[in-house]
Amino acid sequence: MKMVIAIIQPEKLEAVKTALFNAEVHKMTVSRVRGCGQQAGYDEHYRGQIKNVHLLEKIRLEIAVNDNFVQPTVRAIIKAAQSGKIGDGKIFIITTVQS
């Protein structure tokens, strides 16, 4: 069994969920997270002040799948979330220990 963890853009969540359902992956945990990477944040003007925003809003998906569902899960996430720009996200695959 593997744990697939994906960090994606918030606006891609519905497309990723649809792609996962089409790949017959129906169980997942979704969390709102903040983080920074190569995008390095942006500057925002608020009430005449310039504020540096370094932690950007992202969505974290956690999906536990059997070994034969790892590749379809990863393919579905990439197909739905990829825009070709910096900040599309990351996918991590972790082997879980079964007792």
C-alpha positions as CSV (number, residue, x, y, z in Angstrom):
1,M,0.0,0.0,0.0
2,K,1.2,3.5,-0.8
3,M,0.3,7.0,0.4
4,V,0.1,9.5,-2.5
5,I,0.5,13.1,-1.2
6,A,-0.1,15.9,-3.8
7,I,0.2,19.6,-3.3
8,I,-1.8,21.5,-6.0
9,Q,-3.2,24.9,-6.8
10,P,-6.5,25.6,-5.1
11,E,-8.3,26.3,-8.4
12,K,-7.4,22.9,-9.7
13,L,-9.1,20.9,-6.9
14,E,-12.4,20.2,-8.7
15,A,-10.6,19.1,-11.9
16,V,-8.3,16.8,-9.9
17,K,-11.2,15.3,-8.0
18,T,-13.1,14.6,-11.3
19,A,-10.0,13.0,-12.8
20,L,-9.5,10.9,-9.7
21,F,-13.1,9.7,-9.7
22,N,-12.7,8.8,-13.4
23,A,-9.7,6.8,-12.5
24,E,-11.8,5.0,-9.9
25,V,-10.1,6.6,-6.9
26,H,-12.8,7.8,-4.6
27,K,-11.3,8.2,-1.1
28,M,-9.0,11.1,-0.2
29,T,-8.3,13.6,2.4
30,V,-8.2,17.3,1.4
31,S,-6.5,20.1,3.5
32,R,-5.8,23.7,2.9
33,V,-2.1,24.4,3.5
34,R,0.4,27.2,3.0
35,G,3.9,26.9,1.8
36,C,6.6,28.4,-0.3
37,G,8.8,27.0,-3.1
38,Q,10.3,28.3,-6.3
39,Q,7.5,30.9,-6.7
40,A,9.0,32.7,-3.7
41,G,5.7,34.6,-2.9
42,Y,4.7,38.1,-4.0
43,D,4.3,41.7,-2.7
44,E,0.8,42.9,-1.8
45,H,-0.3,46.5,-1.2
46,Y,-2.6,46.8,1.8
47,R,-3.7,50.2,3.2
48,G,-0.7,52.0,1.7
49,Q,1.7,49.4,3.1
50,I,3.7,46.9,1.1
51,K,3.4,43.4,2.6
52,N,5.6,40.5,1.5
53,V,3.5,37.3,1.1
54,H,5.9,34.3,1.2
55,L,3.5,31.5,2.1
56,L,1.1,30.8,-0.7
57,E,-2.3,29.0,-0.4
58,K,-2.2,25.4,-1.7
59,I,-4.3,22.3,-1.4
60,R,-2.9,19.0,0.0
61,L,-4.4,15.7,-1.1
62,E,-3.7,12.5,0.8
63,I,-4.7,9.3,-0.9
64,A,-4.0,5.8,0.3
65,V,-4.0,3.3,-2.6
66,N,-3.1,-0.3,-3.3
67,D,0.1,-0.7,-5.4
68,N,-1.8,-1.2,-8.6
69,F,-3.6,2.1,-8.3
70,V,-0.5,4.3,-7.8
71,Q,0.2,5.0,-11.4
72,P,-3.4,5.7,-12.4
73,T,-3.7,8.1,-9.4
74,V,-0.5,9.9,-10.2
75,R,-1.5,10.2,-13.9
76,A,-4.9,11.6,-13.0
77,I,-3.4,14.2,-10.7
78,I,-0.8,15.3,-13.3
79,K,-3.3,15.4,-16.1
80,A,-5.8,17.6,-14.2
81,A,-3.4,19.9,-12.2
82,Q,-0.6,20.6,-14.7
83,S,-0.6,24.0,-16.4
84,G,3.1,24.1,-17.3
85,K,3.8,27.0,-15.0
86,I,6.0,27.2,-11.9
87,G,3.9,26.4,-8.8
88,D,1.7,23.6,-10.3
89,G,2.6,21.5,-7.3
90,K,4.4,18.3,-6.2
91,I,3.5,14.6,-5.8
92,F,5.1,12.4,-3.1
93,I,4.7,8.6,-2.9
94,I,5.3,7.0,0.5
95,T,5.3,3.3,1.2
96,T,3.2,2.5,4.2
97,V,3.9,-0.2,6.7
98,Q,1.2,-2.8,7.2
99,S,1.1,-4.9,10.4
